[in-house]
Amino acid sequence: MAAKRLEDLLNPNDGGNLGEIIRRARDLDRLTGALIEALPEDFAGSVLAANVRENAELVVLAASPAWAARLRFEEEALIAAAKSAGAEVASFKVRVSRDG
């Protein structure tokens, strides 16, 4: 097997082996950032991550059960923010981090 340079493996623009994983991680980070920006300031730290599943379900990972309850009241704002970020969203779910 030919040795590949790490740069080639990690290059998200050249079809590198790990490029798709890196692109996906960047997309998830952008989505999560867009959702956080759409929330009031006092929600800082409430959203740990976000994803849109293949069935167009927006899944938000909350830092704790208390934050999950509060985030459910922000459903419309979070869906709107996800759509503004380019995501196709049809439904919404909040999950609680196991570390929360």
N, CA, C and O of each residue as an XYZ file, in Angstrom:
400
protein
N       0.847     -1.180      0.000
C       0.000      0.000      0.000
C       0.889      1.238      0.000
O       1.818      1.344      0.800
N       0.605      2.146     -0.877
C       1.408      3.372     -0.999
C       1.124      4.275      0.190
O      -0.018      4.430      0.621
N       2.185      4.862      0.703
C       2.029      5.799      1.814
C       1.426      7.093      1.286
O       1.828      7.597      0.237
N       0.458      7.625      2.026
C      -0.173      8.888      1.645
C       0.222      9.948      2.655
O       0.379      9.675      3.845
N       0.377     11.138      2.163
C       0.685     12.247      3.060
C      -0.558     12.581      3.871
O      -1.679     12.523      3.367
N      -0.343     12.931      5.129
C      -1.448     13.289      6.014
C      -2.259     14.434      5.415
O      -3.486     14.447      5.508
N      -1.577     15.382      4.807
C      -2.251     16.515      4.184
C      -3.242     16.044      3.127
O      -4.331     16.605      3.010
N      -2.882     15.028      2.360
C      -3.766     14.499      1.322
C      -4.976     13.789      1.935
O      -6.087     13.885      1.414
N      -4.757     13.088      3.024
C      -5.855     12.386      3.676
C      -6.874     13.337      4.279
O      -8.074     13.059      4.277
N      -6.390     14.464      4.798
C      -7.261     15.390      5.506
C      -7.844     16.490      4.627
O      -8.684     17.260      5.093
N      -7.431     16.583      3.398
C      -7.861     17.663      2.519
C      -9.334     17.498      2.143
O      -9.691     16.570      1.417
N     -10.194     18.403      2.641
C     -11.618     18.274      2.347
C     -11.983     18.702      0.931
O     -13.107     18.461      0.492
N     -11.078     19.319      0.220
C     -11.378     19.814     -1.128
C     -10.869     18.913     -2.232
O     -11.261     19.077     -3.387
N     -10.010     17.970     -1.908
C      -9.410     17.117     -2.920
C      -9.958     15.701     -2.929
O      -9.370     14.805     -3.536
N     -11.069     15.502     -2.265
C     -11.606     14.151     -2.201
C     -10.736     13.243     -1.360
O     -10.731     12.027     -1.548
N      -9.997     13.838     -0.427
C      -9.172     13.035      0.466
C     -10.042     12.054      1.225
O     -11.246     12.266      1.372
N      -9.443     10.999      1.699
C     -10.205      9.939      2.376
C     -11.027     10.451      3.541
O     -12.129      9.960      3.782
N     -10.513     11.421      4.260
C     -11.230     11.951      5.414
C     -11.932     13.271      5.095
O     -12.533     13.884      5.978
N     -11.861     13.699      3.870
C     -12.433     14.976      3.477
C     -13.911     15.103      3.770
O     -14.361     16.148      4.240
N     -14.675     14.053      3.501
C     -16.127     14.102      3.735
C     -16.427     14.226      5.222
O     -17.359     14.929      5.611
N     -15.651     13.555      6.045
C     -15.847     13.648      7.498
C     -15.562     15.068      7.970
O     -16.298     15.611      8.793
N     -14.514     15.657      7.460
C     -14.158     17.025      7.842
C     -15.226     18.003      7.374
O     -15.609     18.900      8.124
N     -15.709     17.845      6.152
C     -16.780     18.714      5.644
C     -18.027     18.594      6.515
O     -18.651     19.601      6.847
N     -18.388     17.382      6.882
C     -19.585     17.156      7.698
C     -19.428     17.803      9.073
O     -20.366     18.414      9.585
N     -18.254     17.671      9.662
C     -18.001     18.285     10.976
C     -18.113     19.801     10.886
O     -18.666     20.437     11.784
N     -17.599     20.379      9.821
C     -17.703     21.836      9.638
C     -19.155     22.261      9.469
O     -19.571     23.281     10.019
N     -19.930     21.486      8.713
C     -21.345     21.803      8.514
C     -22.116     21.751      9.831
O     -22.948     22.615     10.108
N     -21.834     20.735     10.632
C     -22.504     20.614     11.930
C     -22.114     21.758     12.853
O     -22.946     22.266     13.605
N     -20.857     22.161     12.798
C     -20.401     23.286     13.620
C     -21.095     24.576     13.203
O     -21.505     25.365     14.056
N     -21.230     24.796     11.899
C     -21.924     25.996     11.408
C     -23.391     25.992     11.823
O     -23.923     27.019     12.244
N     -24.041     24.848     11.704
C     -25.446     24.735     12.103
C     -25.603     25.025     13.590
O     -26.478     25.793     13.989
N     -24.761     24.415     14.401
C     -24.830     24.628     15.843
C     -24.619     26.106     16.175
O     -25.330     26.663     17.011
N     -23.654     26.734     15.530
C     -23.403     28.160     15.751
C     -24.591     29.020     15.379
O     -24.917     29.975     16.083
N     -25.246     28.685     14.265
C     -26.422     29.455     13.833
C     -27.551     29.344     14.852
O     -28.246     30.323     15.122
N     -27.731     28.166     15.411
C     -28.786     27.981     16.408
C     -28.466     28.753     17.683
O     -29.342     29.397     18.260
N     -27.230     28.688     18.115
C     -26.826     29.402     19.330
C     -27.037     30.906     19.158
O     -27.511     31.580     20.074
N     -26.686     31.427     17.987
C     -26.856     32.863     17.725
C     -28.322     33.284     17.731
O     -28.635     34.438     18.028
N     -29.214     32.367     17.409
C     -30.645     32.686     17.356
C     -31.301     32.712     18.731
O     -32.434     33.170     18.875
N     -30.593     32.224     19.731
C     -31.160     32.146     21.083
C     -30.819     33.391     21.891
O     -29.836     34.074     21.605
N     -31.635     33.683     22.902
C     -31.310     34.800     23.800
C     -29.961     34.566     24.496
O     -29.523     33.426     24.652
N     -29.319     35.650     24.907
C     -28.001     35.556     25.538
C     -27.979     34.647     26.749
O     -26.985     33.960     26.984
N     -29.051     34.627     27.520
C     -29.051     33.812     28.739
C     -29.105     32.310     28.462
O     -29.099     31.512     29.399
N     -29.158     31.917     27.196
C     -29.127     30.508     26.815
C     -27.704     30.024     26.524
O     -27.515     28.902     26.054
N     -26.712     30.858     26.800
C     -25.322     30.490     26.536
C     -25.007     29.156     27.211
O     -25.272     28.973     28.399
N     -24.453     28.254     26.461
C     -24.091     26.948     26.995
C     -25.199     25.921     26.969
O     -24.990     24.776     27.369
N     -26.377     26.308     26.504
C     -27.509     25.376     26.513
C     -27.446     24.360     25.376
O     -27.862     23.214     25.546
N     -26.929     24.771     24.215
C     -26.844     23.894     23.046
C     -25.420     23.394     22.896
O     -24.486     24.182     22.751
N     -25.263     22.087     22.931
C     -23.938     21.489     22.765
C     -23.651     21.151     21.312
O     -22.512     21.265     20.858
N     -24.682     20.736     20.577
C     -24.516     20.353     19.174
C     -25.890     20.279     18.520
O     -26.922     20.257     19.190
N     -25.869     20.242     17.192
C     -27.111     20.108     16.437
C     -26.836     19.330     15.159
O     -25.718     19.319     14.644
N     -27.877     18.683     14.664
C     -27.765     17.887     13.448
C     -29.128     17.874     12.767
O     -30.160     18.004     13.426
N     -29.127     17.718     11.460
C     -30.367     17.492     10.725
C     -30.258     16.095     10.125
O     -29.373     15.818      9.316
N     -31.160     15.235     10.528
C     -31.154     13.860     10.046
C     -31.686     13.776      8.621
O     -32.236     14.743      8.095
N     -31.518     12.616      8.006
C     -31.968     12.418      6.627
C     -33.466     12.627      6.459
O     -33.924     12.966      5.367
N     -34.234     12.429      7.524
C     -35.685     12.625      7.447
C     -36.080     14.073      7.731
O     -37.248     14.360      7.994
N     -35.101     14.989      7.678
C     -35.301     16.438      7.880
C     -35.681     16.791      9.319
O     -36.329     17.809      9.565
N     -35.277     15.948     10.260
C     -35.534     16.229     11.672
C     -34.324     16.960     12.264
O     -33.201     16.456     12.232
N     -34.577     18.150     12.800
C     -33.544     18.908     13.495
C     -33.427     18.348     14.900
O     -34.403     18.333     15.650
N     -32.235     17.886     15.261
C     -31.985     17.337     16.594
C     -30.989     18.253     17.283
O     -29.891     18.495     16.782
N     -31.391     18.758     18.443
C     -30.555     19.664     19.230
C     -30.144     18.930     20.502
O     -30.987     18.371     21.203
N     -28.855     18.934     20.792
C     -28.335     18.306     21.999
C     -28.202     19.363     23.086
O     -27.411     20.299     22.975
N     -28.997     19.191     24.142
C     -29.029     20.152     25.249
C     -28.047     19.732     26.339
O     -27.757     18.549     26.518
N     -27.548     20.725     27.057
C     -26.556     20.489     28.097
C     -27.145     19.800     29.333
O     -26.413     19.145     30.075
N     -28.447     19.937     29.565
C     -29.071     19.350     30.753
C     -30.568     19.200     30.503
O     -31.101     19.778     29.556
N     -31.242     18.434     31.342
C     -32.703     18.322     31.197
C     -33.411     19.677     31.342
O     -34.397     19.938     30.653
N     -32.915     20.524     32.226
C     -33.533     21.851     32.394
C     -33.397     22.674     31.118
O     -34.347     23.332     30.693
N     -32.212     22.635     30.508
C     -32.031     23.358     29.248
C     -32.889     22.756     28.145
O     -33.425     23.484     27.309
N     -33.022     21.450     28.137
C     -33.857     20.801     27.116
C     -35.288     21.325     27.193
O     -35.901     21.621     26.168
N     -35.811     21.436     28.397
C     -37.172     21.949     28.573
C     -37.290     23.372     28.047
O     -38.263     23.711     27.374
N     -36.301     24.201     28.351
C     -36.340     25.592     27.876
C     -36.179     25.671     26.362
O     -36.818     26.498     25.712
N     -35.334     24.820     25.800
C     -35.113     24.846     24.350
C     -36.363     24.419     23.582
O     -36.578     24.872     22.458
N     -37.176     23.569     24.164
C     -38.409     23.153     23.484
C     -39.341     24.344     23.248
O     -40.109     24.358     22.286
N     -39.267     25.328     24.122
C     -40.073     26.541     23.935
C     -39.513     27.429     22.820
O     -40.193     28.343     22.355
N     -38.288     27.165     22.394
C     -37.632     27.950     21.339
C     -37.674     27.239     19.986
O     -36.926     27.586     19.073
N     -38.547     26.251     19.865
C     -38.624     25.427     18.655
C     -38.732     26.264     17.377
O     -37.973     26.044     16.434
N     -39.645     27.200     17.336
C     -39.842     27.995     16.119
C     -38.582     28.774     15.750
O     -38.197     28.811     14.581
N     -37.942     29.391     16.729
C     -36.725     30.165     16.470
C     -35.597     29.263     16.001
O     -34.829     29.645     15.118
N     -35.484     28.081     16.573
C     -34.412     27.165     16.193
C     -34.632     26.601     14.784
O     -33.686     26.476     14.007
N     -35.860     26.268     14.468
C     -36.154     25.788     13.110
C     -35.887     26.894     12.091
O     -35.300     26.638     11.040
N     -36.307     28.104     12.392
C     -36.073     29.232     11.484
C     -34.575     29.469     11.297
O     -34.128     29.732     10.181
N     -33.808     29.380     12.362
C     -32.360     29.577     12.266
C     -31.717     28.484     11.432
O     -30.824     28.761     10.631
N     -32.154     27.255     11.606
C     -31.611     26.144     10.817
C     -31.928     26.325      9.340
O     -31.080     26.086      8.479
N     -33.158     26.749      9.052
C     -33.536     26.982      7.650
C     -32.735     28.139      7.057
O     -32.333     28.089      5.895
N     -32.505     29.177      7.854
C     -31.697     30.306      7.379
C     -30.260     29.883      7.098
O     -29.586     30.467      6.250
N     -29.798     28.864      7.816
C     -28.442     28.346      7.609
C     -28.380     27.369      6.433
O     -27.318     26.827      6.128
N     -29.526     27.146      5.773
C     -29.549     26.297      4.589
C     -30.013     24.873      4.826
O     -29.970     24.054      3.908
N     -30.451     24.561      6.024
C     -30.904     23.203      6.327
C     -32.369     23.030      5.945
O     -33.169     23.957      6.067
N     -32.700     21.856      5.492
C     -34.092     21.507      5.200
C     -34.643     20.828      6.444
O     -34.227     19.720      6.783
N     -35.576     21.485      7.127
C     -36.088     20.988      8.410
C     -37.598     20.821      8.343
O     -38.317     21.721      7.909
N     -38.072     19.647      8.782
C     -39.507     19.378      8.816
C     -40.012     19.104     10.228
O     -41.204     19.249     10.500
N     -39.110     18.709     11.129
C     -39.515     18.430     12.507
C     -38.365     18.763     13.447
O     -37.263     19.094     13.010
N     -38.638     18.670     14.738
C     -37.700     19.144     15.752
C     -37.710     18.197     16.947
O     -38.759     17.701     17.359
N     -36.509     17.954     17.500
C     -36.387     17.128     18.696
C     -35.221     17.646     19.517
O     -34.197     18.062     18.975
N     -35.390     17.613     20.838
C     -34.300     17.975     21.750
C     -33.890     16.710     22.484
O     -34.732     15.970     22.992
N     -32.600     16.473     22.532
C     -32.031     15.362     23.280
C     -31.168     15.954     24.391
O     -30.694     17.084     24.277
N     -30.966     15.202     25.449
C     -30.150     15.648     26.565
C     -28.823     14.917     26.533
O     -28.775     13.702     26.340
N     -27.749     15.662     26.723
C     -26.420     15.068     26.763
C     -26.324     14.094     27.927
O     -26.866     14.348     29.003
N     -25.649     13.002     27.718
C     -25.440     12.030     28.792
C     -24.572     12.598     29.892
O     -24.633     12.153     31.038
N     -23.761     13.587     29.541
C     -22.877     14.221     30.518
C     -23.605     15.292     31.310
O     -23.078     15.804     32.297
N     -24.831     15.637     30.876
C     -25.582     16.737     31.471
C     -26.204     16.451     32.785
O     -26.857     17.321     33.362
